[in-house]
Amino acid sequence: MAQETQRTAWAGVRPKSGPWLGWIGFAGIMMLVIGSFTVIEGLVALLDDQYYVVGPESTLVLDLTGWGWTHLVVGLLVAFAGAGLWTGAAWARVVAVLFAAVNAVVQLGFVSVQPWWSTIVITLCVVVVWAVVVHGNEMTGDR
């Protein structure tokens, strides 16, 4: 078994299963979770103007309605990109990295309203980007 794996590695063919393949599944699941939570954040901002408290020392580029719509759209895009990761397509990996990075930037803009939650989501987005960039090729078997 070990010789066969070594032989295929020398031939330039990578097996479709490996110890790191779980990271792509993890990234897909985390993007669904992150997207769902971002959608909930957006809905809360749209439906209850008094839920998020912004003090005079806090800076928001948009009002809470603008942030609500931004979170809603970005959350849906992140969730769909996470589902697309399971196809193993190269476009899904590119889209997943792009939308995870966009979500991290959106959360950075919202950090004055929800500092702990935004920091957690930014960290999860960074882990997702790392998993997809470092281990994305293992999903399809190409180099």
A tleap script that builds the chain and sets N, CA, C and O, in Angstrom:
source leaprc.protein.ff14SB
mol = sequence {
  NMET ALA GLN GLU THR GLN ARG THR ALA TRP
  ALA GLY VAL ARG PRO LYS SER GLY PRO TRP
  LEU GLY TRP ILE GLY PHE ALA GLY ILE MET
  MET LEU VAL ILE GLY SER PHE THR VAL ILE
  GLU GLY LEU VAL ALA LEU LEU ASP ASP GLN
  TYR TYR VAL VAL GLY PRO GLU SER THR LEU
  VAL LEU ASP LEU THR GLY TRP GLY TRP THR
  HIE LEU VAL VAL GLY LEU LEU VAL ALA PHE
  ALA GLY ALA GLY LEU TRP THR GLY ALA ALA
  TRP ALA ARG VAL VAL ALA VAL LEU PHE ALA
  ALA VAL ASN ALA VAL VAL GLN LEU GLY PHE
  VAL SER VAL GLN PRO TRP TRP SER THR ILE
  VAL ILE THR LEU CYS VAL VAL VAL VAL TRP
  ALA VAL VAL VAL HIE GLY ASN GLU MET THR
  GLY ASP CARG
}
set mol.1.N position { 0.828 -1.192 0.000 }
set mol.1.CA position { 0.000 0.000 0.000 }
set mol.1.C position { 0.869 1.251 0.000 }
set mol.1.O position { 0.623 2.184 -0.764 }
set mol.2.N position { 1.886 1.267 0.859 }
set mol.2.CA position { 2.770 2.429 0.931 }
set mol.2.C position { 3.548 2.583 -0.367 }
set mol.2.O position { 3.782 3.703 -0.823 }
set mol.3.N position { 3.958 1.450 -0.976 }
set mol.3.CA position { 4.691 1.532 -2.234 }
set mol.3.C position { 3.809 2.068 -3.346 }
set mol.3.O position { 4.275 2.819 -4.203 }
set mol.4.N position { 2.519 1.682 -3.340 }
set mol.4.CA position { 1.609 2.164 -4.365 }
set mol.4.C position { 1.394 3.669 -4.237 }
set mol.4.O position { 1.364 4.378 -5.243 }
set mol.5.N position { 1.248 4.153 -3.028 }
set mol.5.CA position { 1.098 5.600 -2.816 }
set mol.5.C position { 2.348 6.330 -3.242 }
set mol.5.O position { 2.273 7.396 -3.854 }
set mol.6.N position { 3.513 5.758 -2.918 }
set mol.6.CA position { 4.773 6.388 -3.313 }
set mol.6.C position { 4.916 6.356 -4.830 }
set mol.6.O position { 5.381 7.328 -5.426 }
set mol.7.N position { 4.528 5.262 -5.454 }
set mol.7.CA position { 4.627 5.147 -6.899 }
set mol.7.C position { 3.724 6.170 -7.587 }
set mol.7.O position { 4.148 6.804 -8.553 }
set mol.8.N position { 2.476 6.348 -7.105 }
set mol.8.CA position { 1.587 7.326 -7.725 }
set mol.8.C position { 2.072 8.743 -7.476 }
set mol.8.O position { 1.873 9.617 -8.320 }
set mol.9.N position { 2.709 8.990 -6.327 }
set mol.9.CA position { 3.244 10.329 -6.054 }
set mol.9.C position { 4.387 10.636 -7.009 }
set mol.9.O position { 4.517 11.762 -7.488 }
set mol.10.N position { 5.225 9.622 -7.289 }
set mol.10.CA position { 6.328 9.843 -8.228 }
set mol.10.C position { 5.814 10.010 -9.648 }
set mol.10.O position { 6.450 10.686 -10.457 }
set mol.11.N position { 4.688 9.413 -9.961 }
set mol.11.CA position { 4.132 9.525 -11.314 }
set mol.11.C position { 3.384 10.843 -11.510 }
set mol.11.O position { 2.925 11.130 -12.615 }
set mol.12.N position { 3.256 11.643 -10.458 }
set mol.12.CA position { 2.568 12.920 -10.575 }
set mol.12.C position { 1.085 12.828 -10.332 }
set mol.12.O position { 0.368 13.800 -10.567 }
set mol.13.N position { 0.599 11.694 -9.868 }
set mol.13.CA position { -0.818 11.524 -9.598 }
set mol.13.C position { -1.012 11.514 -8.093 }
set mol.13.O position { -0.360 10.748 -7.382 }
set mol.14.N position { -1.877 12.335 -7.621 }
set mol.14.CA position { -2.139 12.431 -6.192 }
set mol.14.C position { -3.454 11.719 -5.878 }
set mol.14.O position { -4.444 11.946 -6.574 }
set mol.15.N position { -3.495 10.878 -4.869 }
set mol.15.CA position { -4.746 10.197 -4.529 }
set mol.15.C position { -5.808 11.196 -4.085 }
set mol.15.O position { -5.487 12.256 -3.548 }
set mol.16.N position { -7.102 10.845 -4.317 }
set mol.16.CA position { -8.195 11.748 -3.982 }
set mol.16.C position { -8.551 11.733 -2.510 }
set mol.16.O position { -9.369 12.545 -2.078 }
set mol.17.N position { -7.985 10.867 -1.744 }
set mol.17.CA position { -8.231 10.880 -0.312 }
set mol.17.C position { -6.901 10.996 0.395 }
set mol.17.O position { -5.879 10.492 -0.071 }
set mol.18.N position { -6.933 11.654 1.502 }
set mol.18.CA position { -5.707 11.845 2.259 }
set mol.18.C position { -6.043 12.436 3.608 }
set mol.18.O position { -7.197 12.757 3.893 }
set mol.19.N position { -5.027 12.577 4.433 }
set mol.19.CA position { -5.291 13.069 5.783 }
set mol.19.C position { -5.736 14.530 5.818 }
set mol.19.O position { -6.342 14.957 6.801 }
set mol.20.N position { -5.452 15.305 4.774 }
set mol.20.CA position { -5.796 16.722 4.789 }
set mol.20.C position { -7.101 17.021 4.079 }
set mol.20.O position { -7.562 18.162 4.105 }
set mol.21.N position { -7.706 16.033 3.449 }
set mol.21.CA position { -8.939 16.255 2.704 }
set mol.21.C position { -10.064 16.745 3.616 }
set mol.21.O position { -10.958 17.458 3.161 }
set mol.22.N position { -10.029 16.377 4.879 }
set mol.22.CA position { -11.048 16.821 5.823 }
set mol.22.C position { -11.077 18.324 6.016 }
set mol.22.O position { -12.106 18.873 6.410 }
set mol.23.N position { -9.966 19.003 5.747 }
set mol.23.CA position { -9.936 20.462 5.894 }
set mol.23.C position { -10.865 21.140 4.901 }
set mol.23.O position { -11.441 22.180 5.219 }
set mol.24.N position { -11.026 20.586 3.718 }
set mol.24.CA position { -11.921 21.189 2.737 }
set mol.24.C position { -13.366 20.984 3.168 }
set mol.24.O position { -14.188 21.892 3.039 }
set mol.25.N position { -13.678 19.809 3.674 }
set mol.25.CA position { -15.019 19.580 4.225 }
set mol.25.C position { -15.295 20.505 5.399 }
set mol.25.O position { -16.390 21.052 5.531 }
set mol.26.N position { -14.285 20.672 6.251 }
set mol.26.CA position { -14.397 21.597 7.384 }
set mol.26.C position { -14.633 23.016 6.886 }
set mol.26.O position { -15.489 23.722 7.419 }
set mol.27.N position { -13.892 23.440 5.876 }
set mol.27.CA position { -14.044 24.799 5.337 }
set mol.27.C position { -15.448 24.993 4.770 }
set mol.27.O position { -16.055 26.047 4.963 }
set mol.28.N position { -15.966 23.985 4.074 }
set mol.28.CA position { -17.322 24.088 3.525 }
set mol.28.C position { -18.369 24.218 4.618 }
set mol.28.O position { -19.275 25.047 4.524 }
set mol.29.N position { -18.245 23.400 5.650 }
set mol.29.CA position { -19.197 23.462 6.764 }
set mol.29.C position { -19.080 24.799 7.490 }
set mol.29.O position { -20.090 25.423 7.815 }
set mol.30.N position { -17.843 25.237 7.744 }
set mol.30.CA position { -17.658 26.511 8.441 }
set mol.30.C position { -18.202 27.677 7.620 }
set mol.30.O position { -18.734 28.630 8.189 }
set mol.31.N position { -18.078 27.621 6.299 }
set mol.31.CA position { -18.624 28.702 5.481 }
set mol.31.C position { -20.149 28.707 5.539 }
set mol.31.O position { -20.763 29.774 5.515 }
set mol.32.N position { -20.763 27.537 5.615 }
set mol.32.CA position { -22.216 27.493 5.792 }
set mol.32.C position { -22.619 28.086 7.138 }
set mol.32.O position { -23.593 28.834 7.225 }
set mol.33.N position { -21.873 27.753 8.179 }
set mol.33.CA position { -22.176 28.278 9.516 }
set mol.33.C position { -21.926 29.786 9.563 }
set mol.33.O position { -22.772 30.542 10.042 }
set mol.34.N position { -20.766 30.224 9.065 }
set mol.34.CA position { -20.429 31.652 9.064 }
set mol.34.C position { -21.453 32.432 8.245 }
set mol.34.O position { -21.906 33.499 8.660 }
set mol.35.N position { -21.814 31.899 7.086 }
set mol.35.CA position { -22.814 32.568 6.251 }
set mol.35.C position { -24.164 32.667 6.936 }
set mol.35.O position { -24.831 33.699 6.858 }
set mol.36.N position { -24.570 31.592 7.608 }
set mol.36.CA position { -25.852 31.608 8.328 }
set mol.36.C position { -25.842 32.636 9.447 }
set mol.36.O position { -26.802 33.389 9.615 }
set mol.37.N position { -24.767 32.666 10.206 }
set mol.37.CA position { -24.668 33.640 11.295 }
set mol.37.C position { -24.626 35.072 10.762 }
set mol.37.O position { -25.193 35.978 11.372 }
set mol.38.N position { -23.963 35.275 9.639 }
set mol.38.CA position { -23.903 36.614 9.052 }
set mol.38.C position { -25.277 37.041 8.552 }
set mol.38.O position { -25.652 38.206 8.683 }
set mol.39.N position { -26.030 36.104 7.980 }
set mol.39.CA position { -27.410 36.402 7.568 }
set mol.39.C position { -28.252 36.778 8.782 }
set mol.39.O position { -29.034 37.726 8.722 }
set mol.40.N position { -28.100 36.044 9.885 }
set mol.40.CA position { -28.852 36.360 11.110 }
set mol.40.C position { -28.472 37.748 11.618 }
set mol.40.O position { -29.339 38.520 12.027 }
set mol.41.N position { -27.173 38.067 11.593 }
set mol.41.CA position { -26.733 39.415 11.983 }
set mol.41.C position { -27.406 40.479 11.131 }
set mol.41.O position { -27.849 41.510 11.638 }
set mol.42.N position { -27.478 40.222 9.846 }
set mol.42.CA position { -28.109 41.180 8.938 }
set mol.42.C position { -29.592 41.322 9.194 }
set mol.42.O position { -30.120 42.434 9.182 }
set mol.43.N position { -30.277 40.207 9.426 }
set mol.43.CA position { -31.709 40.268 9.707 }
set mol.43.C position { -32.002 41.003 11.007 }
set mol.43.O position { -32.964 41.766 11.093 }
set mol.44.N position { -31.170 40.770 12.016 }
set mol.44.CA position { -31.358 41.480 13.289 }
set mol.44.C position { -31.180 42.976 13.084 }
set mol.44.O position { -31.957 43.768 13.616 }
set mol.45.N position { -30.170 43.373 12.323 }
set mol.45.CA position { -29.947 44.802 12.067 }
set mol.45.C position { -31.100 45.413 11.271 }
set mol.45.O position { -31.429 46.583 11.467 }
set mol.46.N position { -31.715 44.642 10.381 }
set mol.46.CA position { -32.821 45.154 9.584 }
set mol.46.C position { -34.135 45.196 10.356 }
set mol.46.O position { -34.916 46.134 10.197 }
set mol.47.N position { -34.385 44.188 11.191 }
set mol.47.CA position { -35.681 44.065 11.849 }
set mol.47.C position { -35.773 44.754 13.199 }
set mol.47.O position { -36.872 45.110 13.625 }
set mol.48.N position { -34.658 44.952 13.885 }
set mol.48.CA position { -34.675 45.571 15.207 }
set mol.48.C position { -33.580 46.628 15.285 }
set mol.48.O position { -32.421 46.321 15.563 }
set mol.49.N position { -33.963 47.871 15.037 }
set mol.49.CA position { -32.985 48.965 15.016 }
set mol.49.C position { -32.343 49.211 16.374 }
set mol.49.O position { -31.262 49.797 16.436 }
set mol.50.N position { -32.960 48.793 17.435 }
set mol.50.CA position { -32.457 49.078 18.773 }
set mol.50.C position { -31.587 47.953 19.338 }
set mol.50.O position { -31.051 48.094 20.437 }
set mol.51.N position { -31.434 46.845 18.619 }
set mol.51.CA position { -30.671 45.711 19.155 }
set mol.51.C position { -29.183 46.042 19.256 }
set mol.51.O position { -28.566 45.825 20.299 }
set mol.52.N position { -28.618 46.559 18.191 }
set mol.52.CA position { -27.204 46.941 18.194 }
set mol.52.C position { -27.082 48.377 18.687 }
set mol.52.O position { -27.748 49.276 18.175 }
set mol.53.N position { -26.240 48.582 19.669 }
set mol.53.CA position { -26.044 49.916 20.222 }
set mol.53.C position { -24.705 50.451 19.725 }
set mol.53.O position { -23.659 49.832 19.916 }
set mol.54.N position { -24.765 51.607 19.088 }
set mol.54.CA position { -23.553 52.246 18.589 }
set mol.54.C position { -23.380 53.545 19.356 }
set mol.54.O position { -24.212 54.448 19.261 }
set mol.55.N position { -22.303 53.636 20.113 }
set mol.55.CA position { -22.035 54.840 20.891 }
set mol.55.C position { -21.404 55.926 20.043 }
set mol.55.O position { -21.033 55.687 18.894 }
set mol.56.N position { -21.282 57.124 20.608 }
set mol.56.CA position { -20.688 58.234 19.842 }
set mol.56.C position { -19.209 58.016 19.519 }
set mol.56.O position { -18.692 58.610 18.573 }
set mol.57.N position { -18.529 57.181 20.288 }
set mol.57.CA position { -17.118 56.920 20.011 }
set mol.57.C position { -16.917 55.848 18.945 }
set mol.57.O position { -15.798 55.641 18.476 }
set mol.58.N position { -17.989 55.168 18.564 }
set mol.58.CA position { -17.908 54.116 17.550 }
set mol.58.C position { -18.069 54.723 16.159 }
set mol.58.O position { -18.774 55.715 15.974 }
set mol.59.N position { -17.413 54.116 15.207 }
set mol.59.CA position { -17.475 54.597 13.835 }
set mol.59.C position { -18.074 53.514 12.961 }
set mol.59.O position { -17.564 52.394 12.912 }
set mol.60.N position { -19.146 53.841 12.277 }
set mol.60.CA position { -19.740 52.965 11.280 }
set mol.60.C position { -19.793 53.720 9.967 }
set mol.60.O position { -20.207 54.879 9.935 }
set mol.61.N position { -19.382 53.082 8.891 }
set mol.61.CA position { -19.397 53.730 7.585 }
set mol.61.C position { -20.831 53.856 7.073 }
set mol.61.O position { -21.192 54.855 6.450 }
set mol.62.N position { -21.636 52.840 7.341 }
set mol.62.CA position { -23.039 52.827 6.944 }
set mol.62.C position { -23.917 52.878 8.192 }
set mol.62.O position { -23.448 52.613 9.299 }
set mol.63.N position { -25.184 53.217 8.010 }
set mol.63.CA position { -26.098 53.100 9.132 }
set mol.63.C position { -26.427 51.613 9.325 }
set mol.63.O position { -26.011 50.779 8.521 }
set mol.64.N position { -27.156 51.286 10.367 }
set mol.64.CA position { -27.424 49.878 10.664 }
set mol.64.C position { -28.255 49.195 9.584 }
set mol.64.O position { -28.115 47.990 9.377 }
set mol.65.N position { -29.108 49.933 8.899 }
set mol.65.CA position { -29.863 49.334 7.797 }
set mol.65.C position { -28.919 48.944 6.656 }
set mol.65.O position { -29.060 47.873 6.066 }
set mol.66.N position { -27.969 49.808 6.354 }
set mol.66.CA position { -26.973 49.485 5.328 }
set mol.66.C position { -26.134 48.273 5.708 }
set mol.66.O position { -25.856 47.409 4.878 }
set mol.67.N position { -25.733 48.223 6.980 }
set mol.67.CA position { -24.972 47.060 7.455 }
set mol.67.C position { -25.837 45.806 7.427 }
set mol.67.O position { -25.348 44.715 7.134 }
set mol.68.N position { -27.112 45.961 7.730 }
set mol.68.CA position { -28.011 44.805 7.685 }
set mol.68.C position { -28.086 44.198 6.301 }
set mol.68.O position { -27.984 42.981 6.147 }
set mol.69.N position { -28.266 45.044 5.283 }
set mol.69.CA position { -28.319 44.544 3.911 }
set mol.69.C position { -26.977 43.965 3.480 }
set mol.69.O position { -26.926 42.948 2.789 }
set mol.70.N position { -25.891 44.617 3.889 }
set mol.70.CA position { -24.554 44.115 3.546 }
set mol.70.C position { -24.334 42.741 4.144 }
set mol.70.O position { -23.870 41.833 3.454 }
set mol.71.N position { -24.661 42.574 5.419 }
set mol.71.CA position { -24.495 41.273 6.070 }
set mol.71.C position { -25.394 40.220 5.442 }
set mol.71.O position { -24.979 39.073 5.275 }
set mol.72.N position { -26.602 40.588 5.098 }
set mol.72.CA position { -27.530 39.633 4.499 }
set mol.72.C position { -27.002 39.107 3.167 }
set mol.72.O position { -26.994 37.897 2.937 }
set mol.73.N position { -26.565 39.999 2.299 }
set mol.73.CA position { -26.070 39.592 0.973 }
set mol.73.C position { -24.763 38.811 1.097 }
set mol.73.O position { -24.611 37.752 0.488 }
set mol.74.N position { -23.824 39.330 1.883 }
set mol.74.CA position { -22.531 38.647 2.033 }
set mol.74.C position { -22.721 37.276 2.686 }
set mol.74.O position { -22.074 36.306 2.289 }
set mol.75.N position { -23.598 37.191 3.678 }
set mol.75.CA position { -23.854 35.906 4.336 }
set mol.75.C position { -24.396 34.861 3.380 }
set mol.75.O position { -23.984 33.702 3.426 }
set mol.76.N position { -25.315 35.259 2.517 }
set mol.76.CA position { -25.853 34.313 1.524 }
set mol.76.C position { -24.772 33.870 0.545 }
set mol.76.O position { -24.689 32.690 0.203 }
set mol.77.N position { -23.946 34.809 0.093 }
set mol.77.CA position { -22.863 34.456 -0.834 }
set mol.77.C position { -21.856 33.509 -0.184 }
set mol.77.O position { -21.385 32.570 -0.825 }
set mol.78.N position { -21.524 33.752 1.087 }
set mol.78.CA position { -20.583 32.887 1.803 }
set mol.78.C position { -21.170 31.484 1.957 }
set mol.78.O position { -20.466 30.494 1.759 }
set mol.79.N position { -22.440 31.393 2.306 }
set mol.79.CA position { -23.067 30.073 2.477 }
set mol.79.C position { -23.100 29.303 1.151 }
set mol.79.O position { -22.807 28.107 1.127 }
set mol.80.N position { -23.450 29.970 0.060 }
set mol.80.CA position { -23.469 29.296 -1.248 }
set mol.80.C position { -22.067 28.880 -1.680 }
set mol.80.O position { -21.898 27.815 -2.272 }
set mol.81.N position { -21.071 29.697 -1.397 }
set mol.81.CA position { -19.687 29.334 -1.734 }
set mol.81.C position { -19.235 28.134 -0.908 }
set mol.81.O position { -18.508 27.276 -1.408 }
set mol.82.N position { -19.659 28.070 0.348 }
set mol.82.CA position { -19.325 26.912 1.190 }
set mol.82.C position { -19.932 25.628 0.642 }
set mol.82.O position { -19.285 24.581 0.646 }
set mol.83.N position { -21.163 25.706 0.172 }
set mol.83.CA position { -21.789 24.524 -0.435 }
set mol.83.C position { -21.074 24.143 -1.724 }
set mol.83.O position { -20.947 22.961 -2.043 }
set mol.84.N position { -20.608 25.143 -2.464 }
set mol.84.CA position { -19.890 24.868 -3.708 }
set mol.84.C position { -18.547 24.194 -3.505 }
set mol.84.O position { -18.045 23.531 -4.412 }
set mol.85.N position { -17.957 24.352 -2.326 }
set mol.85.CA position { -16.664 23.703 -2.051 }
set mol.85.C position { -16.747 22.187 -2.146 }
set mol.85.O position { -15.771 21.532 -2.509 }
set mol.86.N position { -17.886 21.638 -1.829 }
set mol.86.CA position { -18.019 20.175 -1.842 }
set mol.86.C position { -18.013 19.599 -3.240 }
set mol.86.O position { -17.887 18.385 -3.397 }
set mol.87.N position { -18.146 20.434 -4.271 }
set mol.87.CA position { -18.077 19.920 -5.638 }
set mol.87.C position { -16.642 19.643 -6.059 }
set mol.87.O position { -16.402 18.845 -6.966 }
set mol.88.N position { -15.684 20.301 -5.401 }
set mol.88.CA position { -14.283 20.117 -5.751 }
set mol.88.C position { -13.844 20.947 -6.940 }
set mol.88.O position { -12.707 20.823 -7.393 }
set mol.89.N position { -14.730 21.792 -7.452 }
set mol.89.CA position { -14.400 22.597 -8.625 }
set mol.89.C position { -13.441 23.731 -8.259 }
set mol.89.O position { -13.484 24.264 -7.150 }
set mol.90.N position { -12.587 24.085 -9.198 }
set mol.90.CA position { -11.625 25.157 -8.961 }
set mol.90.C position { -12.337 26.491 -8.750 }
set mol.90.O position { -11.908 27.295 -7.923 }
set mol.91.N position { -13.422 26.734 -9.491 }
set mol.91.CA position { -14.159 27.988 -9.320 }
set mol.91.C position { -14.696 28.120 -7.904 }
set mol.91.O position { -14.734 29.220 -7.352 }
set mol.92.N position { -15.118 26.992 -7.307 }
set mol.92.CA position { -15.667 27.032 -5.950 }
set mol.92.C position { -14.591 27.428 -4.941 }
set mol.92.O position { -14.872 28.133 -3.971 }
set mol.93.N position { -13.366 26.976 -5.169 }
set mol.93.CA position { -12.279 27.353 -4.262 }
set mol.93.C position { -11.961 28.836 -4.372 }
set mol.93.O position { -11.751 29.507 -3.361 }
set mol.94.N position { -11.925 29.351 -5.604 }
set mol.94.CA position { -11.644 30.775 -5.810 }
set mol.94.C position { -12.751 31.620 -5.183 }
set mol.94.O position { -12.473 32.594 -4.483 }
set mol.95.N position { -13.999 31.248 -5.435 }
set mol.95.CA position { -15.138 31.993 -4.895 }
set mol.95.C position { -15.160 31.914 -3.373 }
set mol.95.O position { -15.451 32.907 -2.705 }
set mol.96.N position { -14.853 30.738 -2.817 }
set mol.96.CA position { -14.851 30.578 -1.359 }
set mol.96.C position { -13.808 31.477 -0.717 }
set mol.96.O position { -14.089 32.124 0.292 }
set mol.97.N position { -12.614 31.528 -1.282 }
set mol.97.CA position { -11.567 32.397 -0.726 }
set mol.97.C position { -11.979 33.855 -0.856 }
set mol.97.O position { -11.810 34.630 0.086 }
set mol.98.N position { -12.511 34.236 -1.995 }
set mol.98.CA position { -12.921 35.616 -2.220 }
set mol.98.C position { -14.006 36.037 -1.226 }
set mol.98.O position { -13.892 37.086 -0.592 }
set mol.99.N position { -15.055 35.225 -1.089 }
set mol.99.CA position { -16.163 35.604 -0.209 }
set mol.99.C position { -15.790 35.522 1.264 }
set mol.99.O position { -16.291 36.311 2.065 }
set mol.100.N position { -14.924 34.586 1.638 }
set mol.100.CA position { -14.464 34.547 3.032 }
set mol.100.C position { -13.659 35.798 3.355 }
set mol.100.O position { -13.788 36.355 4.445 }
set mol.101.N position { -12.833 36.243 2.419 }
set mol.101.CA position { -12.060 37.472 2.631 }
set mol.101.C position { -12.977 38.692 2.693 }
set mol.101.O position { -12.775 39.575 3.527 }
set mol.102.N position { -13.979 38.749 1.822 }
set mol.102.CA position { -14.935 39.866 1.843 }
set mol.102.C position { -15.699 39.871 3.162 }
set mol.102.O position { -15.915 40.932 3.747 }
set mol.103.N position { -16.107 38.703 3.633 }
set mol.103.CA position { -16.825 38.628 4.910 }
set mol.103.C position { -15.941 39.107 6.058 }
set mol.103.O position { -16.426 39.778 6.969 }
set mol.104.N position { -14.663 38.774 6.028 }
set mol.104.CA position { -13.752 39.241 7.081 }
set mol.104.C position { -13.660 40.769 7.078 }
set mol.104.O position { -13.633 41.393 8.139 }
set mol.105.N position { -13.612 41.367 5.893 }
set mol.105.CA position { -13.546 42.833 5.797 }
set mol.105.C position { -14.856 43.457 6.279 }
set mol.105.O position { -14.837 44.477 6.968 }
set mol.106.N position { -15.985 42.856 5.924 }
set mol.106.CA position { -17.281 43.362 6.390 }
set mol.106.C position { -17.354 43.284 7.910 }
set mol.106.O position { -17.822 44.217 8.562 }
set mol.107.N position { -16.891 42.172 8.473 }
set mol.107.CA position { -16.902 42.037 9.931 }
set mol.107.C position { -15.955 43.040 10.587 }
set mol.107.O position { -16.224 43.521 11.688 }
set mol.108.N position { -14.857 43.353 9.919 }
set mol.108.CA position { -13.934 44.351 10.443 }
set mol.108.C position { -14.610 45.721 10.543 }
set mol.108.O position { -14.370 46.470 11.490 }
set mol.109.N position { -15.440 46.035 9.579 }
set mol.109.CA position { -16.187 47.287 9.630 }
set mol.109.C position { -17.259 47.296 10.704 }
set mol.109.O position { -17.693 48.363 11.137 }
set mol.110.N position { -17.690 46.128 11.136 }
set mol.110.CA position { -18.763 45.989 12.133 }
set mol.110.C position { -18.201 45.750 13.532 }
set mol.110.O position { -18.970 45.557 14.474 }
set mol.111.N position { -16.869 45.759 13.687 }
set mol.111.CA position { -16.233 45.406 14.955 }
set mol.111.C position { -16.560 46.405 16.067 }
set mol.111.O position { -16.523 46.040 17.242 }
set mol.112.N position { -16.874 47.632 15.730 }
set mol.112.CA position { -17.211 48.601 16.777 }
set mol.112.C position { -18.573 48.321 17.393 }
set mol.112.O position { -18.855 48.776 18.501 }
set mol.113.N position { -19.420 47.579 16.692 }
set mol.113.CA position { -20.747 47.244 17.210 }
set mol.113.C position { -20.718 45.915 17.966 }
set mol.113.O position { -21.297 45.815 19.048 }
set mol.114.N position { -20.070 44.916 17.428 }
set mol.114.CA position { -19.972 43.589 18.033 }
set mol.114.C position { -18.515 43.139 18.033 }
set mol.114.O position { -18.130 42.345 17.175 }
set mol.115.N position { -17.685 43.621 18.971 }
set mol.115.CA position { -16.241 43.352 18.888 }
set mol.115.C position { -15.869 41.882 19.036 }
set mol.115.O position { -15.058 41.377 18.260 }
set mol.116.N position { -16.433 41.191 20.000 }
set mol.116.CA position { -16.064 39.784 20.200 }
set mol.116.C position { -16.550 38.914 19.056 }
set mol.116.O position { -15.801 38.094 18.524 }
set mol.117.N position { -17.794 39.096 18.685 }
set mol.117.CA position { -18.361 38.260 17.631 }
set mol.117.C position { -17.642 38.505 16.307 }
set mol.117.O position { -17.320 37.555 15.593 }
set mol.118.N position { -17.393 39.749 15.980 }
set mol.118.CA position { -16.698 40.059 14.730 }
set mol.118.C position { -15.287 39.480 14.713 }
set mol.118.O position { -14.822 39.008 13.676 }
set mol.119.N position { -14.608 39.516 15.855 }
set mol.119.CA position { -13.252 38.951 15.935 }
set mol.119.C position { -13.279 37.439 15.732 }
set mol.119.O position { -12.409 36.883 15.064 }
set mol.120.N position { -14.272 36.783 16.307 }
set mol.120.CA position { -14.401 35.329 16.131 }
set mol.120.C position { -14.659 34.989 14.665 }
set mol.120.O position { -14.041 34.072 14.124 }
set mol.121.N position { -15.555 35.713 14.027 }
set mol.121.CA position { -15.883 35.434 12.626 }
set mol.121.C position { -14.688 35.731 11.724 }
set mol.121.O position { -14.433 34.984 10.779 }
set mol.122.N position { -13.954 36.805 11.998 }
set mol.122.CA position { -12.758 37.103 11.207 }
set mol.122.C position { -11.749 35.962 11.338 }
set mol.122.O position { -11.151 35.546 10.345 }
set mol.123.N position { -11.558 35.459 12.551 }
set mol.123.CA position { -10.634 34.336 12.765 }
set mol.123.C position { -11.079 33.102 11.997 }
set mol.123.O position { -10.255 32.435 11.371 }
set mol.124.N position { -12.368 32.790 12.035 }
set mol.124.CA position { -12.876 31.633 11.292 }
set mol.124.C position { -12.712 31.822 9.784 }
set mol.124.O position { -12.424 30.864 9.067 }
set mol.125.N position { -12.892 33.044 9.305 }
set mol.125.CA position { -12.687 33.314 7.879 }
set mol.125.C position { -11.232 33.093 7.480 }
set mol.125.O position { -10.953 32.566 6.402 }
set mol.126.N position { -10.315 33.490 8.338 }
set mol.126.CA position { -8.889 33.278 8.060 }
set mol.126.C position { -8.575 31.780 8.014 }
set mol.126.O position { -7.816 31.337 7.152 }
set mol.127.N position { -9.147 31.004 8.927 }
set mol.127.CA position { -8.930 29.549 8.929 }
set mol.127.C position { -9.496 28.929 7.655 }
set mol.127.O position { -8.875 28.038 7.075 }
set mol.128.N position { -10.656 29.383 7.216 }
set mol.128.CA position { -11.260 28.864 5.986 }
set mol.128.C position { -10.376 29.186 4.783 }
set mol.128.O position { -10.133 28.321 3.942 }
set mol.129.N position { -9.898 30.422 4.699 }
set mol.129.CA position { -9.014 30.794 3.588 }
set mol.129.C position { -7.758 29.928 3.609 }
set mol.129.O position { -7.327 29.442 2.563 }
set mol.130.N position { -7.169 29.729 4.781 }
set mol.130.CA position { -5.977 28.888 4.888 }
set mol.130.C position { -6.275 27.466 4.410 }
set mol.130.O position { -5.512 26.902 3.627 }
set mol.131.N position { -7.375 26.890 4.876 }
set mol.131.CA position { -7.704 25.503 4.509 }
set mol.131.C position { -7.901 25.365 3.005 }
set mol.131.O position { -7.430 24.398 2.407 }
set mol.132.N position { -8.576 26.300 2.401 }
set mol.132.CA position { -8.851 26.193 0.971 }
set mol.132.C position { -7.596 26.435 0.143 }
set mol.132.O position { -7.360 25.735 -0.842 }
set mol.133.N position { -6.797 27.407 0.527 }
set mol.133.CA position { -5.593 27.716 -0.252 }
set mol.133.C position { -4.549 26.617 -0.114 }
set mol.133.O position { -3.939 26.214 -1.104 }
set mol.134.N position { -4.339 26.132 1.098 }
set mol.134.CA position { -3.278 25.149 1.329 }
set mol.134.C position { -3.695 23.748 0.891 }
set mol.134.O position { -2.883 23.007 0.337 }
set mol.135.N position { -4.949 23.379 1.132 }
set mol.135.CA position { -5.361 21.996 0.887 }
set mol.135.C position { -6.431 21.866 -0.197 }
set mol.135.O position { -7.024 20.796 -0.330 }
set mol.136.N position { -6.697 22.911 -0.969 }
set mol.136.CA position { -7.758 22.871 -1.969 }
set mol.136.C position { -7.528 21.880 -3.094 }
set mol.136.O position { -8.481 21.272 -3.581 }
set mol.137.N position { -6.288 21.704 -3.517 }
set mol.137.CA position { -6.009 20.784 -4.625 }
set mol.137.C position { -6.274 19.339 -4.261 }
set mol.137.O position { -6.457 18.509 -5.152 }
set mol.138.N position { -6.299 19.017 -2.998 }
set mol.138.CA position { -6.511 17.633 -2.585 }
set mol.138.C position { -7.943 17.171 -2.842 }
set mol.138.O position { -8.211 15.970 -2.862 }
set mol.139.N position { -8.853 18.104 -3.035 }
set mol.139.CA position { -10.231 17.738 -3.289 }
set mol.139.C position { -10.409 17.115 -4.672 }
set mol.139.O position { -11.262 16.246 -4.850 }
set mol.140.N position { -9.618 17.545 -5.649 }
set mol.140.CA position { -9.790 17.058 -7.011 }
set mol.140.C position { -8.687 16.104 -7.451 }
set mol.140.O position { -8.840 15.395 -8.446 }
set mol.141.N position { -7.590 16.081 -6.725 }
set mol.141.CA position { -6.507 15.202 -7.099 }
set mol.141.C position { -5.515 15.824 -8.053 }
set mol.141.O position { -4.565 15.156 -8.462 }
set mol.142.N position { -5.703 17.116 -8.433 }
set mol.142.CA position { -4.742 17.748 -9.327 }
set mol.142.C position { -3.706 18.512 -8.521 }
set mol.142.O position { -3.837 18.656 -7.306 }
set mol.143.N position { -2.688 18.998 -9.193 }
set mol.143.CA position { -1.621 19.727 -8.503 }
set mol.143.C position { -1.772 21.185 -8.676 }
set mol.143.O position { -0.962 21.956 -8.163 }
savepdb mol mol.pdb
quit
